[in-house]
């Protein structure tokens, strides 16, 4: 949309967006002013609903942090630290001095709500989720490293990655052009494909993945683990004459992963456009820059103003703008909740319902320092449930690492996707002919439920 020189949206243009959202009329959406050529991302998707599972317009989502709050300040500092540490390998977090500085800085915030040890952020907890398994073993889930069986071939999970230090929107004019909807420059890519080893690699995975890619890949891997990995309640586990297929087999699980992903997006779009309309971190970064340079005055909490991280960014780039991993900046729809998180939350919940979360994954692995080879991992045992939770967090938090989402976008998005998946499992549960006692799984908050 059109913005002024401070990056503030034109109020008349914004009101036209609100009028269109109020009316829901196609012609009102077509009359929304544009500041460039980049289009709004499907605002009418906020009105769609499904006939299976809960009505996505009825699902509740807690309000995100207020702009001026200490909570918001801590989330913005965390996103800044994720940006400046993108190129540090996850397996070096325990020894890297910048990671230590990030943990110490975030520990000083009065309302930082990420995981801690004895009230302190540590390199072990930094940028991680809070579900069971998130703090166990490597930062990246086994399901993002192991080979994926794909019909008659195998997909090796080496991906294209951006070159180190390739950050965008660090110059004010570039930032303002993106806010107005101008086309972006191209991404600088490393010619060598690599296993995911750092924040930049993870950010690129969730840059170009298709909607339910990670959950589908995990499902294809899990399908090779045999019946021992299936949930104990699967009605075919003890059958002498039958095996699951249309129900409680591969086609059933894969279909639910896909359909829950789209339903989760529907719930996300309703919240994004018709309820919260939260700004993106890149926009907050513009406000912080203008506040710090005296071009404007905004109610930014003193916790962020006292942080070391924006000074670190200024020394490198000459601005206080948030360094983005994507040349186009954030997607052209509101931040809260994260669509990636909602899809991941839904798909992972489906997989936890069909599989034994306590099943231990054999032959765990991790990449070498440059991400070109895999090595054995010899630490604590990694379970299906823990690594699925970690996968959900990787997908959700990976978008924060890229600079396009906040922590609450990720965490609350996972929970919203989980609600959608549970409602789908509940509605279908009565359609099965088998002797089936119900789906059991542990929610992201640690509560075990049976559907």
N, C-alpha and C positions, 0 to 999 in steps of 0.2 A: 504494500500500500504506500501512498505518498507520505514522506516524512520531511520534517524541517531539518535545519542544519545541525540540530542537537540529537537527531535520531528519534524525535518524538513523532508519533503518527499524527497525520492531519485529522483533527477532531471531526470535521464534516465527513470525511471519507470513512472514518471509523463508525460514525453514527449510521451511515448507509449499510455497513456490515451488520450492525445491531438490528436495523430495521429488517434486513433480509432474514436474519436468524429468527426474528419475531414472527415474520409472515410465512416463512418457508416457501415463498413463491419463486419459481425459476427466474422470472423477469427481474425480480429485486436483486437476486444474486448476480445477474448479468449486468446490472447497473453499478456495481461496486467499483469505485475508482481504483486504478492501478498506478503505481509509481514507476513501473518498468514493464518487462514482458513476462516475468515469472508469475505463474498463476497460483491462486489459492488451492490448497490440497483438499478437494472434495468436501466442502463444508456441508453439502446436503447428505453426506453419509451419516451425519448426526441424527437423522430422522428414521433410518431404517431399523427394522426389528425382525426377530425370528419367531417361529412358531414352536420351537423346541427350547427348553430351558427357560430361565427367568426372562421376563421382559427386560431388555437391557436398559430401558429408561427408568426402571424401578430400582436399580442397584445403586447403593449409596457409596460415596467416596468422600473421605474426610477432606476438609479444606486444607490446601497447602499452606506453607508459611507465608505470612504477610511480608511485603516488600521491606518494611523497616525493622523487622524483628531480628533478634539475636539468632534465631533458628535459621532464617534466610541467610544471614551473614555467614554462618558456619557452612551452609551448603555451597555458597558462592566461593568461599575460600577453598573448600574441598575440590570443587571443579577446577579452580585455578591450579591447585597442586597437582591434580591429575594431568592437566595440560603440560606443566613444566617437567613432569617426570615420565612422559610418554615413552621415551626411548630407553628407560632403565629396565632391563630384564626382570621379570617377576622373581626369579630365583636368586637375584642379588639384593632383594629388598632388605634382608637382614644385615647387610654390610654397607650399603650405599649411604653416604653422608647426606645427600639431598632428601632421601626417603626419611632418614632420621629427623631431619629438620622439619619436614612436612608433618610427621607424627607429633613432634613437640609443639609445633605451631597450632595444630588443630586441638591439641589437649588444652590449650589456653582459652578456647572459646567457651562462653558461658552456657551455650545450648547446643553443643554438637551431639548428635544422637546416633552416630555410627558406633560400631562395636568397639569395646574397650577391654582392657585387662586392669582390674583394680582401679577403675575410673580414669585410666590413661590410654590414649591411642598409642599403639605400638606398630612397628613395621609389620608384625604378623597380622594385625587386624586392619591395617590401612587399606581403604578402598574395597573392603570385602562386605558381603552380605551377612545376615544374622541367622539364617536358617541352619538347621542341623546339617553339618558337613561343609559349610562354607569356610570354616577356619581349619579344616583338616586337610593336610597334604598340600600339593601345589595349588597355586592360584587358579589355574585353568582346569576345567573339568576334563576327565578322561574322554568324554564324548566329543570333545573338540580336537582330540589328537589321534584317537584310534582310527584305523582304516574303516571305511564305510562300505559294506557289501551293497552293490547296486545292480541287481539282476545278474547278468553274466559277467559283469566287470567289477572292479573295486576302485573306489575313490580314495586316494591318498590325501589326507587333510593338510596339504601344503597349499598356501594361498598367496596371492599377490599382496604385497605390502608396500606402503609408501616409503620413500627414502627417509632416513633419520633427519629430524629437524625441519621437515616440511610442514610448517604451520601457516595458517591463513587468517585473514581479517585482522592483522596486527597493525595495519596502517589505517588512519582514520578515514581517508577518502575511500579506500577499498571497503571498509566496514559500512560506511553510509550508502554506498552503491548497492550493496547486498540488502540492506534494510529496505531500500526503495524497490527492490525486485529486479535488479540488473543481472544479466547472465554472469556466470563465474568463470574463472580460469580453469585449466585442466590440472588434474592431480599428478604429482611427480611420483612415479612408481619405481620400485627396485625391480630389476629384471630377474632376480633370483627368487623363486617361490619358497616360502618358509612355513614351518610350523609356528603357530601363535606363541610368541615368547614375551611380548611386552604390551603396554597399553596402546601403542600405535597400531600394532598388528591386530589387536582385538577390536579397536575402533574401526578399522577397515573391514573386518569381517562383518560387523553389523552396519556397514555402510551400504553394501551391495547385496546382502543376503535376501532371498525371497522370504515371504512372511513367516512361514512355519518351518523354515529350513533346518534350524538347529534341533527342534523337537523331532522332526521326521528322521534326521540323520541318527539321532539317539535311538529312535525306535528301530531303525534298520539294524543297528548294532545289537540292540537287545534281542531282536528276533533270532540272532545266531547263538544266544546263550542257552537255548534249550528250555525244557519244561521246568528244570530246577530253579530257573530264575523267575518263573511266573508267580503271581500272587498265590498264596496257599489256598485262597478261596476259589480259584479258578475251577469250575465244575468238572473239567476234563482231566484234571491232574491225576485222579484215581480211576478213570474209566478204563475198562478192559477192552472195549470194542470201538471207542470213538475218540476223535481228536477235534479240537476246536478249529474253525476256519471262518465261516460266515459270521459266527458268533464266537467270541473269546479266542480268536485267532488273528493272524496277521492282518487280513483285510479289515476286520473290526477295529483293531487298535489304530492302524494307519488312518482310517477314515475319521475316527474320533479326534485324532491329533489335528487333522486338517480342519474339520468343521468347527472345532472349539476355537481354533485360531481366528477364523473370520468372525465368529460370534463375539470373541473378546475385543476385536477391533471395533465392532459396532458399539459395544459398551464404552470403549475408549473415546470414540468420536463424539458420542452424546455428551460425555463429560467435558471433552476439550472445547467444543464450540458452544454448547448450550448451557453450560454451568460455570466453568472456571476461567477459561481464556487466560491462562497463566503465560507470562512472558518467558522467553528463552534466556538461558544464561548469557548468550552473546549480547542481548539487549541490555541486560543488567550491567555487563561489562562496559558498554557504551555510556551508561549513566554514571558508573563509577569513574570512568575516564574524565567525563565532563565535570564531575564533582571535584575530582582531585586537581584538575587544571584550572578551576575557577570559572569555567564557562557556564556552569549551572549549579544549583544547590538542591540536593535530594536527601530525603530522610534515610540515609544509610547508617546502619548500626555501627557504633564505635568499635565493636569487636573486629569487624572487617577492616575498618580504617587503621587499626593498630597492627594488623597482620603483616608478616614479613613478605607474603607471597606476591602482592601487587608491586612491591618495590623490586622484587626479583624480575618480574615481567617487564617493568619499565626500564630497568638497566639493560635488558637484552633488546627490547623492541622500540623504546622511545615513546611508548604509549602504555596506558593501563588497560587496554582492551584485552579480552580473553582470547588467547591463541586457539583457533579452531583447527581441527584435523581435516575438515572438509572445505574445499575452496568455495563451495556454494553456501557455506554456513549451515544454519539449522533448517529443517524442513519448514514448509510454509503452512503449518497448522500449529495451534497452541501446544504448550509443553505438557500440560498435566491432564491425564497420566501419560506415561510413555507407551506408545503403541507396541513397540518391541517388547516391553515388559509385560504388557497384557497378553500378547500372543504366547510368550514364553511361559508365563504363569499358567495359562490354560493348558498348553500342550504338555508341560511337565507334570501337571496335576493328573492328566489323563494317564500318563505313563506310570506314575506312582500308584494309580488305582489298579492297573493291570499287572504290575510287576512286584516282586518281593523286595522291598526296600532294604532289607537286611542282607541280601545276597552280596557276597564279597566279590569284587571284580578281580579276575586273575590277570597276571602279567601287566601290572600298571606301568605306565611310561611317563616320560617327560622329555622335552627337547633339549638339545645341547645349547650352548651359549648363543650361537648365531642362528638357531632355528632350522638348520639344514638336516639334522639327524635326530632320531629318537634314541633315548637311553632308558634303561630300567629305572623305575622308581622303587625305593626300598624302605620308605617310611611307614607310617601308620596305615592300617588296612583301609581301603576305600570301598564303600558300599554303593550299591545302585541308588539308594535313596539319597545318600549324601552327595554323590556326583551329579544326580539329576537336579538337586537343589542348587548345587554350585553352577551347573549349566544355566539354570534360570537366572542366577545372579550375574554370571558372565555376560549374558545377552543384554540384560537390563542395565547393568553398571557400565558395560562397554560403551554405551551411548553417552554416558556421563563423561567417560574418558575422552571421547571425541569432542566434548564441549557443547553438545546440543541438548542435554537434559540435566536435571537436578536429581539428587538422591531420592527425594520423596516421589518424583515422577517414576523412578525405578521401583522402589519398595512398595508403594501403594498400587502401582500398575500390576506388579506380580500378584498382589492380593485380589485385585479386581478380576484378573484373568482366572485366578483360582476359583472365585465365586461362580464365574460363568461355567467353567468346566464341571464343577460340582452339580450345578443345576441341570446340565445336560446329562450327566451320569444318572442323576435322580430320575429324570423324566423317562429315560430309556430302560431303567432297571425293571420296570413292570412288564416289558415287552418280551422278555426271554422265556423260553419254554423249559430251559434247564433247571435243575435243582440248584439254586444259587442264593446264598445268604446275603449277598451284597458286596459292594466295593469298600475296601478299607484302605485308608491312607493317612499319613501324617501331614497336616497342613504346614504351611511355611512358618506359622507361629508356634509349632511344636505340639499342637493339640491333635490327638488321633481321633478320627471319625470313621463311622461306617455309614454308607449310603445304601 
